[in-house]
Amino acid sequence: MSEAHLEVLVEEPSAEAALALLLPKCGIGSFSIHAFQGKLDLLRKLPGRLKGYKWLPPTHRLLVLVDRDDENCLKLKATLEQHAQGAGLVTRSTASAHADRWVVVNRIAVEELEAWFFGDWKAVRAAYPRLPATIPAQQEYRDPDAIRGGTWERFEGVLQASGYYPSGLQKKDVARRVAEHMVPLRNTSASFRCLREALEEISTGSL
């Protein structure tokens, strides 16, 4: 049987850099990542792009990953699901447990990719040793998906307070450095765990 292959659509290069290192850690050996010029660009082009995936081989799956930002999570997920259904693709959320083979899984980073970094603080400190170990114990950072004020802005502030990136966060560089040390099973971000569960289904063939 051929190895499962994952096509991935993300909104920006930082997500591409992170997933290139995280997917193998989640058991995905064969994948292609396509980065767009931001969330609006991805959402605008998504309906047409999905139609091109209608004839994917049986061993192929498609992951669409976007940041929630300030949007309503349920409405954003519904939009992604509608685009997939409009292209004639079965999504993981709508597939029957016994009849339908899902092709597309839509996932949302809540509220941004950097929340997943807060969810694995050991990985962040491995990349940036001057950072304090106590960040996850502070009330405002205990739930990575509930951090207020813009996750990447808060992450930038924490890094700059320890002397990193004084002229501004370099998101792709940070993504690559942190993802190199991330351990998927210990991540405390709920939105990351949702992604990991779907990837485990793909990697184990339990679809």
Z-matrix of the N, CA and C atoms (Angstrom, degrees):
N
C 1 1.467
C 2 1.520 1 109.65
N 3 1.319 2 117.10 1 137.94
C 4 1.453 3 121.36 2 -178.06
C 5 1.517 4 110.80 3 -69.48
N 6 1.334 5 115.65 4 149.80
C 7 1.455 6 121.17 5 178.88
C 8 1.525 7 110.11 6 -68.99
N 9 1.324 8 114.98 7 142.81
C 10 1.458 9 119.75 8 177.38
C 11 1.522 10 109.84 9 -63.96
N 12 1.309 11 115.68 10 142.11
C 13 1.463 12 121.86 11 178.41
C 14 1.518 13 108.71 12 -124.31
N 15 1.336 14 116.42 13 138.92
C 16 1.462 15 121.38 14 -178.28
C 17 1.521 16 110.34 15 -117.88
N 18 1.332 17 115.44 16 124.03
C 19 1.452 18 122.19 17 170.63
C 20 1.528 19 107.10 18 -94.31
N 21 1.324 20 117.47 19 132.69
C 22 1.460 21 121.30 20 -174.70
C 23 1.524 22 109.79 21 -125.65
N 24 1.334 23 115.82 22 131.13
C 25 1.457 24 122.07 23 175.03
C 26 1.521 25 107.96 24 -113.87
N 27 1.337 26 117.07 25 122.25
C 28 1.461 27 121.96 26 179.72
C 29 1.516 28 109.46 27 -128.43
N 30 1.329 29 115.86 28 163.78
C 31 1.458 30 118.63 29 -172.90
C 32 1.514 31 115.10 30 -86.92
N 33 1.343 32 117.90 31 -17.74
C 34 1.459 33 118.07 32 -176.79
C 35 1.533 34 111.36 33 -157.45
N 36 1.332 35 117.09 34 163.97
C 37 1.464 36 121.49 35 -176.35
C 38 1.527 37 114.81 36 -61.10
N 39 1.338 38 119.07 37 -28.07
C 40 1.458 39 119.24 38 -179.83
C 41 1.528 40 110.72 39 -65.78
N 42 1.309 41 117.65 40 -39.40
C 43 1.461 42 120.77 41 176.42
C 44 1.524 43 110.51 42 -66.15
N 45 1.320 44 116.19 43 -38.33
C 46 1.464 45 120.44 44 177.19
C 47 1.523 46 110.27 45 -61.32
N 48 1.340 47 117.06 46 -44.45
C 49 1.462 48 121.49 47 -179.21
C 50 1.519 49 111.45 48 -63.19
N 51 1.345 50 116.75 49 -41.56
C 52 1.460 51 120.58 50 -179.52
C 53 1.529 52 111.34 51 -67.78
N 54 1.325 53 116.97 52 -47.77
C 55 1.458 54 120.18 53 -176.65
C 56 1.523 55 112.94 54 -67.62
N 57 1.313 56 117.29 55 -30.06
C 58 1.459 57 119.78 56 177.93
C 59 1.522 58 111.29 57 -58.92
N 60 1.331 59 116.62 58 -29.03
C 61 1.460 60 121.37 59 178.21
C 62 1.530 61 112.28 60 -95.49
N 63 1.329 62 117.37 61 -29.90
C 64 1.463 63 120.91 62 -176.21
C 65 1.522 64 113.54 63 -81.25
N 66 1.325 65 118.35 64 -35.37
C 67 1.457 66 120.21 65 -176.78
C 68 1.528 67 113.15 66 -58.84
N 69 1.341 68 119.38 67 -45.53
C 70 1.467 69 118.14 68 176.64
C 71 1.527 70 112.96 69 -61.28
N 72 1.332 71 116.96 70 -32.28
C 73 1.464 72 120.22 71 178.45
C 74 1.524 73 111.57 72 -69.37
N 75 1.326 74 116.43 73 -19.97
C 76 1.465 75 121.65 74 178.36
C 77 1.527 76 111.48 75 -99.65
N 78 1.332 77 116.73 76 13.22
C 79 1.455 78 121.29 77 175.23
C 80 1.505 79 116.13 78 88.54
N 81 1.336 80 117.44 79 7.77
C 82 1.467 81 120.81 80 179.44
C 83 1.525 82 108.66 81 -94.30
N 84 1.324 83 115.58 82 109.18
C 85 1.464 84 119.16 83 -176.66
C 86 1.511 85 114.00 84 -93.01
N 87 1.333 86 116.95 85 -26.43
C 88 1.460 87 121.43 86 -178.04
C 89 1.523 88 108.95 87 -120.59
N 90 1.327 89 116.66 88 119.06
C 91 1.462 90 120.05 89 -178.39
C 92 1.518 91 110.98 90 -158.58
N 93 1.331 92 115.15 91 159.99
C 94 1.459 93 123.16 92 173.23
C 95 1.519 94 107.08 93 -134.94
N 96 1.334 95 117.03 94 131.62
C 97 1.453 96 121.30 95 -177.88
C 98 1.527 97 109.35 96 -113.92
N 99 1.307 98 116.19 97 132.23
C 100 1.458 99 121.54 98 -179.06
C 101 1.529 100 108.61 99 -121.73
N 102 1.320 101 116.52 100 115.34
C 103 1.465 102 121.68 101 -178.50
C 104 1.527 103 110.14 102 -97.10
N 105 1.339 104 115.40 103 140.34
C 106 1.457 105 121.69 104 178.18
C 107 1.525 106 109.87 105 -104.65
N 108 1.304 107 116.33 106 178.70
C 109 1.462 108 121.73 107 -178.54
C 110 1.527 109 110.53 108 -92.77
N 111 1.312 110 115.66 109 54.80
C 112 1.454 111 120.29 110 179.69
C 113 1.520 112 112.18 111 104.46
N 114 1.311 113 115.02 112 169.24
C 115 1.466 114 122.09 113 -176.41
C 116 1.526 115 112.30 114 -64.09
N 117 1.322 116 116.98 115 -44.36
C 118 1.459 117 119.65 116 -179.21
C 119 1.518 118 111.44 117 -62.03
N 120 1.319 119 116.62 118 -39.14
C 121 1.461 120 121.19 119 178.52
C 122 1.524 121 110.35 120 -63.16
N 123 1.337 122 116.40 121 -44.34
C 124 1.461 123 120.11 122 179.45
C 125 1.527 124 110.97 123 -62.39
N 126 1.333 125 116.79 124 -48.46
C 127 1.460 126 119.70 125 -176.98
C 128 1.528 127 112.02 126 -65.45
N 129 1.333 128 115.82 127 -34.13
C 130 1.466 129 119.57 128 179.35
C 131 1.527 130 111.57 129 -68.05
N 132 1.316 131 116.55 130 -37.83
C 133 1.462 132 121.18 131 -176.05
C 134 1.524 133 113.34 132 -92.36
N 135 1.330 134 116.73 133 -10.43
C 136 1.462 135 120.21 134 -172.50
C 137 1.522 136 114.36 135 -59.68
N 138 1.346 137 120.63 136 -45.66
C 139 1.470 138 118.51 137 -178.55
C 140 1.524 139 113.04 138 -56.56
N 141 1.323 140 116.50 139 -45.58
C 142 1.464 141 119.51 140 179.24
C 143 1.512 142 112.53 141 -67.81
N 144 1.331 143 115.85 142 -38.30
C 145 1.462 144 119.63 143 -179.56
C 146 1.531 145 110.74 144 -65.49
N 147 1.321 146 116.72 145 -40.01
C 148 1.461 147 120.12 146 -178.88
C 149 1.526 148 112.09 147 -64.69
N 150 1.324 149 116.33 148 -35.38
C 151 1.467 150 119.03 149 179.37
C 152 1.522 151 111.26 150 -61.84
N 153 1.326 152 116.59 151 -28.45
C 154 1.459 153 120.46 152 178.07
C 155 1.516 154 113.56 153 -73.34
N 156 1.337 155 116.07 154 -12.37
C 157 1.465 156 120.57 155 -179.79
C 158 1.531 157 112.49 156 -100.77
N 159 1.320 158 117.71 157 8.59
C 160 1.459 159 119.45 158 -174.63
C 161 1.518 160 112.63 159 -63.27
N 162 1.306 161 117.17 160 -27.18
C 163 1.464 162 119.65 161 -176.10
C 164 1.518 163 111.50 162 -109.11
N 165 1.321 164 116.09 163 38.48
C 166 1.462 165 119.88 164 176.36
C 167 1.533 166 110.72 165 -62.31
N 168 1.330 167 118.36 166 144.00
C 169 1.466 168 120.36 167 174.85
C 170 1.527 169 110.82 168 -60.20
N 171 1.314 170 118.90 169 157.83
C 172 1.470 171 122.23 170 -176.85
C 173 1.522 172 114.31 171 -57.66
N 174 1.330 173 117.42 172 -25.68
C 175 1.468 174 120.05 173 -177.57
C 176 1.525 175 112.72 174 -89.79
N 177 1.320 176 118.12 175 -0.19
C 178 1.457 177 121.62 176 -177.25
C 179 1.530 178 111.55 177 -97.51
N 180 1.324 179 115.08 178 145.51
C 181 1.460 180 122.05 179 174.68
C 182 1.524 181 108.08 180 -132.46
N 183 1.327 182 115.00 181 163.95
C 184 1.464 183 121.26 182 -178.00
C 185 1.521 184 109.64 183 -129.35
N 186 1.322 185 116.59 184 129.10
C 187 1.462 186 123.28 185 175.78
C 188 1.522 187 108.95 186 -112.51
N 189 1.331 188 115.85 187 128.14
C 190 1.459 189 121.59 188 173.27
C 191 1.524 190 107.00 189 -113.07
N 192 1.337 191 116.54 190 121.32
C 193 1.461 192 121.36 191 -176.97
C 194 1.524 193 110.02 192 -123.49
N 195 1.338 194 115.75 193 125.08
C 196 1.458 195 121.10 194 176.23
C 197 1.525 196 109.31 195 -134.32
N 198 1.315 197 116.43 196 158.60
C 199 1.462 198 121.77 197 172.64
C 200 1.519 199 109.48 198 -80.17
N 201 1.326 200 116.11 199 146.60
C 202 1.455 201 118.49 200 173.94
C 203 1.514 202 110.92 201 -71.99
N 204 1.333 203 117.66 202 -40.38
C 205 1.465 204 122.88 203 -173.42
C 206 1.535 205 108.55 204 56.85
N 207 1.311 206 117.39 205 -128.79
C 208 1.468 207 120.72 206 -178.24
C 209 1.524 208 113.08 207 -98.42
N 210 1.317 209 117.44 208 9.14
C 211 1.456 210 120.43 209 -176.09
C 212 1.526 211 112.23 210 -81.33
N 213 1.317 212 115.30 211 160.73
C 214 1.454 213 121.29 212 171.95
C 215 1.528 214 108.13 213 -70.90
N 216 1.325 215 115.64 214 123.43
C 217 1.462 216 120.04 215 -173.80
C 218 1.528 217 112.44 216 -61.47
N 219 1.329 218 116.90 217 -42.13
C 220 1.457 219 120.69 218 -178.15
C 221 1.527 220 111.44 219 -66.39
N 222 1.329 221 116.12 220 -40.36
C 223 1.465 222 119.37 221 179.12
C 224 1.527 223 110.88 222 -67.63
N 225 1.326 224 116.78 223 -40.25
C 226 1.463 225 120.02 224 179.34
C 227 1.522 226 110.21 225 -64.70
N 228 1.332 227 116.68 226 -43.86
C 229 1.468 228 120.23 227 178.25
C 230 1.524 229 110.33 228 -62.04
N 231 1.346 230 116.88 229 -40.50
C 232 1.457 231 120.19 230 178.93
C 233 1.521 232 111.68 231 -62.28
N 234 1.341 233 116.48 232 -37.83
C 235 1.464 234 120.54 233 178.29
C 236 1.526 235 110.59 234 -63.46
N 237 1.318 236 116.47 235 -44.42
C 238 1.467 237 120.62 236 179.03
C 239 1.525 238 110.80 237 -63.25
N 240 1.324 239 116.22 238 -41.99
C 241 1.461 240 120.66 239 179.45
C 242 1.525 241 110.81 240 -63.72
N 243 1.322 242 117.55 241 -41.73
C 244 1.464 243 121.57 242 -179.66
C 245 1.520 244 111.28 243 -64.01
N 246 1.326 245 116.64 244 -39.55
C 247 1.467 246 119.60 245 178.26
C 248 1.531 247 110.65 246 -62.33
N 249 1.315 248 116.65 247 -41.48
C 250 1.464 249 120.27 248 179.71
C 251 1.520 250 111.05 249 -66.05
N 252 1.310 251 116.24 250 -45.98
C 253 1.455 252 119.83 251 -179.95
C 254 1.525 253 111.38 252 -64.79
N 255 1.343 254 116.46 253 -35.33
C 256 1.453 255 120.26 254 177.25
C 257 1.513 256 112.89 255 -64.31
N 258 1.339 257 115.70 256 -25.31
C 259 1.466 258 120.63 257 177.67
C 260 1.526 259 112.03 258 -91.17
N 261 1.343 260 115.93 259 2.33
C 262 1.462 261 119.54 260 178.99
C 263 1.510 262 113.99 261 79.33
N 264 1.336 263 117.44 262 23.99
C 265 1.467 264 121.67 263 -178.21
C 266 1.527 265 110.41 264 -108.45
N 267 1.306 266 116.37 265 134.11
C 268 1.463 267 121.72 266 178.28
C 269 1.525 268 108.91 267 -80.26
N 270 1.324 269 116.68 268 131.18
C 271 1.458 270 120.88 269 179.19
C 272 1.525 271 110.45 270 -98.17
N 273 1.317 272 115.15 271 162.04
C 274 1.471 273 120.49 272 178.60
C 275 1.523 274 110.97 273 -61.84
N 276 1.313 275 117.01 274 -33.32
C 277 1.464 276 121.16 275 -177.30
C 278 1.518 277 113.01 276 -72.58
N 279 1.327 278 117.32 277 -24.71
C 280 1.466 279 119.85 278 -174.62
C 281 1.523 280 113.30 279 -110.09
N 282 1.321 281 117.88 280 -7.88
C 283 1.466 282 120.21 281 -176.48
C 284 1.522 283 111.12 282 -68.58
N 285 1.309 284 115.68 283 140.85
C 286 1.457 285 121.28 284 173.30
C 287 1.523 286 108.29 285 -70.02
N 288 1.301 287 116.40 286 142.43
C 289 1.467 288 120.77 287 -179.80
C 290 1.525 289 112.41 288 -64.64
N 291 1.336 290 117.73 289 -18.60
C 292 1.458 291 119.58 290 -174.68
C 293 1.526 292 113.92 291 -121.03
N 294 1.325 293 117.73 292 -21.74
C 295 1.464 294 119.02 293 -171.30
C 296 1.522 295 114.03 294 -110.92
N 297 1.324 296 117.08 295 -47.42
C 298 1.461 297 119.91 296 -170.23
C 299 1.534 298 112.27 297 -95.99
N 300 1.318 299 115.37 298 135.54
C 301 1.466 300 121.18 299 173.80
C 302 1.520 301 107.64 300 -91.70
N 303 1.315 302 116.66 301 120.24
C 304 1.457 303 117.59 302 -178.40
C 305 1.521 304 110.67 303 -79.32
N 306 1.311 305 114.69 304 148.66
C 307 1.458 306 122.18 305 -178.58
C 308 1.527 307 111.06 306 -112.84
N 309 1.335 308 116.34 307 -38.96
C 310 1.467 309 121.51 308 -173.83
C 311 1.521 310 110.73 309 -113.99
N 312 1.322 311 116.00 310 136.96
C 313 1.456 312 120.54 311 169.01
C 314 1.526 313 107.61 312 -122.01
N 315 1.310 314 116.21 313 124.78
C 316 1.460 315 122.19 314 178.94
C 317 1.521 316 108.76 315 -99.96
N 318 1.319 317 115.98 316 128.83
C 319 1.451 318 120.35 317 -178.65
C 320 1.530 319 110.20 318 -132.98
N 321 1.347 320 114.88 319 147.25
C 322 1.460 321 121.93 320 -176.52
C 323 1.519 322 109.62 321 -124.73
N 324 1.323 323 116.79 322 127.27
C 325 1.463 324 121.78 323 173.14
C 326 1.520 325 107.65 324 -82.85
N 327 1.331 326 116.54 325 118.69
C 328 1.467 327 121.82 326 -175.22
C 329 1.525 328 109.83 327 -105.82
N 330 1.370 329 118.45 328 117.63
C 331 1.450 330 122.26 329 -7.12
C 332 1.517 331 111.34 330 -91.95
N 333 1.351 332 114.92 331 -15.31
C 334 1.466 333 120.66 332 178.21
C 335 1.521 334 109.16 333 -146.37
N 336 1.311 335 116.15 334 169.41
C 337 1.462 336 122.37 335 -179.31
C 338 1.523 337 112.03 336 -51.95
N 339 1.329 338 116.80 337 -36.96
C 340 1.460 339 120.21 338 -176.06
C 341 1.528 340 112.90 339 -63.66
N 342 1.348 341 117.70 340 -19.77
C 343 1.467 342 119.63 341 175.22
C 344 1.522 343 110.22 342 -61.64
N 345 1.323 344 116.72 343 -33.80
C 346 1.456 345 120.02 344 178.61
C 347 1.528 346 111.25 345 -67.89
N 348 1.320 347 116.76 346 -28.05
C 349 1.461 348 119.71 347 176.00
C 350 1.524 349 110.47 348 -71.44
N 351 1.328 350 116.19 349 -43.08
C 352 1.465 351 118.98 350 174.91
C 353 1.533 352 110.84 351 -59.47
N 354 1.325 353 116.21 352 -28.27
C 355 1.463 354 121.03 353 -179.32
C 356 1.511 355 114.32 354 -74.17
N 357 1.303 356 118.01 355 -12.49
C 358 1.470 357 122.02 356 176.19
C 359 1.525 358 107.71 357 -134.91
N 360 1.316 359 115.74 358 73.98
C 361 1.461 360 120.54 359 -173.52
C 362 1.523 361 112.35 360 -67.73
N 363 1.327 362 117.17 361 -26.21
C 364 1.466 363 119.59 362 175.99
C 365 1.530 364 110.28 363 -62.20
N 366 1.315 365 115.87 364 -38.84
C 367 1.468 366 119.77 365 178.30
C 368 1.518 367 110.64 366 -66.36
N 369 1.343 368 116.47 367 -41.05
C 370 1.461 369 120.77 368 179.87
C 371 1.527 370 110.04 369 -62.71
N 372 1.321 371 117.00 370 -43.65
C 373 1.468 372 120.42 371 -178.94
C 374 1.521 373 112.05 372 -71.29
N 375 1.332 374 116.86 373 -26.57
C 376 1.467 375 119.15 374 174.75
C 377 1.522 376 110.42 375 -66.85
N 378 1.338 377 115.72 376 -33.72
C 379 1.465 378 120.90 377 178.67
C 380 1.520 379 111.61 378 -82.18
N 381 1.347 380 116.21 379 -33.06
C 382 1.468 381 121.29 380 -176.09
C 383 1.534 382 109.00 381 -133.41
N 384 1.319 383 117.06 382 82.36
C 385 1.472 384 122.35 383 -169.88
C 386 1.530 385 115.17 384 -61.99
N 387 1.329 386 118.95 385 -21.63
C 388 1.464 387 119.33 386 -178.31
C 389 1.531 388 113.18 387 -75.67
N 390 1.303 389 117.46 388 -12.01
C 391 1.450 390 120.55 389 -179.59
C 392 1.526 391 110.83 390 -67.95
N 393 1.326 392 118.02 391 143.37
C 394 1.465 393 120.74 392 179.51
C 395 1.524 394 112.06 393 -70.67
N 396 1.319 395 116.94 394 144.84
C 397 1.458 396 121.95 395 179.58
C 398 1.522 397 111.74 396 -75.57
N 399 1.323 398 117.14 397 -13.24
C 400 1.464 399 121.61 398 -171.95
C 401 1.527 400 114.46 399 -85.90
N 402 1.324 401 118.30 400 -2.53
C 403 1.466 402 120.61 401 -177.00
C 404 1.538 403 112.47 402 -53.94
N 405 1.333 404 120.76 403 -48.89
C 406 1.473 405 119.97 404 -177.53
C 407 1.524 406 113.64 405 -64.04
N 408 1.332 407 117.47 406 -19.78
C 409 1.469 408 120.82 407 179.84
C 410 1.521 409 112.02 408 -81.04
N 411 1.327 410 117.62 409 -15.35
C 412 1.462 411 120.85 410 179.84
C 413 1.530 412 109.00 411 -75.92
N 414 1.308 413 116.18 412 137.68
C 415 1.460 414 121.34 413 -172.70
C 416 1.526 415 113.31 414 -54.03
N 417 1.316 416 117.49 415 -39.33
C 418 1.466 417 120.39 416 -176.01
C 419 1.527 418 112.96 417 -70.49
N 420 1.347 419 117.27 418 -14.39
C 421 1.460 420 120.29 419 -177.71
C 422 1.524 421 113.28 420 -116.18
N 423 1.329 422 118.13 421 2.52
C 424 1.460 423 120.28 422 -174.52
C 425 1.525 424 112.65 423 -64.03
N 426 1.324 425 116.48 424 -38.86
C 427 1.468 426 121.02 425 177.09
C 428 1.520 427 107.41 426 -107.49
N 429 1.328 428 118.45 427 103.53
C 430 1.471 429 120.97 428 -175.77
C 431 1.524 430 113.91 429 -56.31
N 432 1.339 431 116.83 430 -32.30
C 433 1.461 432 119.88 431 -177.21
C 434 1.523 433 113.00 432 -83.29
N 435 1.331 434 116.94 433 -2.81
C 436 1.469 435 120.29 434 -178.16
C 437 1.522 436 112.40 435 -115.56
N 438 1.325 437 116.89 436 11.73
C 439 1.465 438 120.49 437 179.49
C 440 1.528 439 109.54 438 -67.12
N 441 1.307 440 116.46 439 130.36
C 442 1.460 441 121.30 440 -176.42
C 443 1.529 442 111.06 441 -98.07
N 444 1.346 443 114.23 442 155.93
C 445 1.455 444 119.40 443 174.72
C 446 1.513 445 114.95 444 92.03
N 447 1.344 446 117.03 445 16.66
C 448 1.458 447 120.25 446 -179.07
C 449 1.517 448 110.39 447 87.46
N 450 1.356 449 116.72 448 111.23
C 451 1.466 450 119.44 449 -173.59
C 452 1.520 451 112.31 450 -62.97
N 453 1.329 452 116.56 451 -41.04
C 454 1.463 453 116.65 452 -177.13
C 455 1.523 454 110.98 453 -71.76
N 456 1.337 455 116.87 454 -33.02
C 457 1.465 456 119.33 455 176.38
C 458 1.531 457 110.85 456 -64.96
N 459 1.339 458 116.54 457 -40.57
C 460 1.453 459 119.93 458 178.59
C 461 1.523 460 110.77 459 -67.66
N 462 1.317 461 115.51 460 -38.88
C 463 1.473 462 119.66 461 178.56
C 464 1.526 463 110.14 462 -65.32
N 465 1.313 464 116.09 463 -42.14
C 466 1.459 465 120.42 464 176.68
C 467 1.522 466 110.65 465 -59.84
N 468 1.323 467 116.85 466 -43.11
C 469 1.455 468 120.58 467 -179.59
C 470 1.515 469 113.02 468 -61.93
N 471 1.331 470 115.89 469 -40.92
C 472 1.464 471 120.38 470 178.72
C 473 1.532 472 110.59 471 -65.02
N 474 1.323 473 116.30 472 -43.11
C 475 1.465 474 119.91 473 178.94
C 476 1.527 475 111.26 474 -64.76
N 477 1.323 476 116.72 475 -44.37
C 478 1.459 477 119.96 476 -177.76
C 479 1.523 478 111.94 477 -66.79
N 480 1.322 479 116.70 478 -31.52
C 481 1.466 480 120.01 479 178.10
C 482 1.523 481 111.92 480 -64.07
N 483 1.330 482 116.35 481 -22.28
C 484 1.467 483 121.13 482 177.92
C 485 1.523 484 112.16 483 -103.66
N 486 1.342 485 116.33 484 10.89
C 487 1.454 486 120.29 485 173.57
C 488 1.513 487 116.20 486 93.00
N 489 1.334 488 117.39 487 10.06
C 490 1.467 489 120.11 488 179.10
C 491 1.535 490 110.48 489 -98.05
N 492 1.321 491 116.29 490 144.21
C 493 1.466 492 123.79 491 175.71
C 494 1.532 493 112.76 492 49.37
N 495 1.320 494 118.59 493 56.72
C 496 1.476 495 120.51 494 -178.81
C 497 1.523 496 113.25 495 -62.10
N 498 1.322 497 117.98 496 -25.34
C 499 1.463 498 120.53 497 -179.08
C 500 1.527 499 112.59 498 -96.14
N 501 1.329 500 117.43 499 6.07
C 502 1.456 501 120.46 500 178.03
C 503 1.512 502 113.08 501 127.17
N 504 1.329 503 115.59 502 145.40
C 505 1.456 504 122.29 503 -177.67
C 506 1.524 505 111.34 504 -65.14
N 507 1.306 506 116.66 505 130.72
C 508 1.458 507 122.53 506 173.86
C 509 1.530 508 107.09 507 -99.12
N 510 1.323 509 115.72 508 94.19
C 511 1.452 510 121.13 509 -166.26
C 512 1.537 511 113.35 510 -60.52
N 513 1.300 512 118.10 511 -41.83
C 514 1.462 513 119.84 512 -178.69
C 515 1.518 514 111.21 513 -67.99
N 516 1.316 515 117.24 514 -40.65
C 517 1.458 516 121.33 515 178.29
C 518 1.529 517 110.55 516 -63.60
N 519 1.338 518 116.28 517 -44.56
C 520 1.465 519 120.67 518 178.54
C 521 1.522 520 110.44 519 -61.64
N 522 1.324 521 117.31 520 -45.11
C 523 1.460 522 121.58 521 -178.57
C 524 1.522 523 111.18 522 -58.59
N 525 1.310 524 116.27 523 -43.56
C 526 1.454 525 120.64 524 -179.25
C 527 1.534 526 111.02 525 -66.88
N 528 1.323 527 116.56 526 -43.90
C 529 1.461 528 120.83 527 -177.55
C 530 1.530 529 112.01 528 -65.82
N 531 1.331 530 116.35 529 -44.07
C 532 1.461 531 119.70 530 -177.24
C 533 1.530 532 111.18 531 -73.68
N 534 1.331 533 117.09 532 -45.31
C 535 1.467 534 120.34 533 -177.56
C 536 1.523 535 111.92 534 -60.50
N 537 1.310 536 116.80 535 -28.60
C 538 1.464 537 120.52 536 178.55
C 539 1.531 538 111.07 537 -58.66
N 540 1.322 539 116.72 538 -30.45
C 541 1.465 540 120.90 539 -175.70
C 542 1.533 541 113.55 540 -105.00
N 543 1.317 542 117.50 541 -3.64
C 544 1.467 543 119.63 542 -175.35
C 545 1.527 544 112.38 543 -70.50
N 546 1.327 545 114.54 544 143.63
C 547 1.465 546 122.77 545 175.80
C 548 1.529 547 106.58 546 -117.86
N 549 1.328 548 118.44 547 106.75
C 550 1.471 549 120.70 548 -172.11
C 551 1.530 550 114.93 549 -52.92
N 552 1.300 551 118.34 550 -38.01
C 553 1.466 552 120.41 551 -174.92
C 554 1.529 553 113.71 552 -69.83
N 555 1.320 554 118.28 553 -18.28
C 556 1.466 555 118.82 554 -178.06
C 557 1.527 556 112.77 555 -100.87
N 558 1.316 557 117.59 556 1.12
C 559 1.466 558 119.90 557 -176.76
C 560 1.525 559 110.69 558 -70.73
N 561 1.313 560 116.91 559 131.24
C 562 1.468 561 121.63 560 -176.61
C 563 1.526 562 113.65 561 -93.40
N 564 1.320 563 118.10 562 -1.68
C 565 1.466 564 120.93 563 177.90
C 566 1.524 565 109.59 564 -74.73
N 567 1.340 566 116.19 565 125.03
C 568 1.464 567 120.59 566 179.84
C 569 1.521 568 111.54 567 -63.53
N 570 1.325 569 117.56 568 -38.29
C 571 1.461 570 119.43 569 -179.11
C 572 1.527 571 111.08 570 -69.28
N 573 1.337 572 117.04 571 -32.00
C 574 1.463 573 118.82 572 175.81
C 575 1.521 574 110.37 573 -69.66
N 576 1.333 575 117.68 574 -38.77
C 577 1.462 576 120.13 575 179.06
C 578 1.524 577 111.17 576 -62.67
N 579 1.338 578 116.96 577 -35.89
C 580 1.465 579 120.23 578 176.56
C 581 1.529 580 110.95 579 -62.36
N 582 1.313 581 116.19 580 -40.65
C 583 1.457 582 120.15 581 176.89
C 584 1.521 583 110.28 582 -64.82
N 585 1.323 584 116.60 583 -45.75
C 586 1.461 585 120.80 584 -177.13
C 587 1.530 586 111.62 585 -60.44
N 588 1.322 587 117.16 586 -39.13
C 589 1.462 588 120.87 587 179.35
C 590 1.525 589 111.47 588 -61.22
N 591 1.324 590 116.31 589 -43.21
C 592 1.467 591 119.92 590 179.33
C 593 1.522 592 110.79 591 -66.08
N 594 1.327 593 116.24 592 -40.78
C 595 1.464 594 119.67 593 179.34
C 596 1.525 595 111.23 594 -64.94
N 597 1.331 596 117.06 595 -34.95
C 598 1.452 597 120.36 596 177.99
C 599 1.520 598 111.27 597 -65.06
N 600 1.333 599 116.76 598 -37.75
C 601 1.460 600 120.30 599 176.00
C 602 1.529 601 111.28 600 -59.99
N 603 1.325 602 114.27 601 -43.11
C 604 1.465 603 119.29 602 -178.97
C 605 1.518 604 110.46 603 -66.92
N 606 1.317 605 116.68 604 -46.01
C 607 1.473 606 120.42 605 -174.27
C 608 1.526 607 112.91 606 -69.42
N 609 1.350 608 116.59 607 -30.12
C 610 1.464 609 119.97 608 -179.09
C 611 1.523 610 112.61 609 -92.86
N 612 1.329 611 115.85 610 -9.46
C 613 1.462 612 119.41 611 179.99
C 614 1.508 613 113.83 612 77.88
N 615 1.348 614 117.65 613 12.77
C 616 1.468 615 120.87 614 -178.03
C 617 1.522 616 110.38 615 -88.87
N 618 1.333 617 115.98 616 65.88
C 619 1.462 618 121.88 617 -175.94
C 620 1.529 619 110.67 618 -107.01
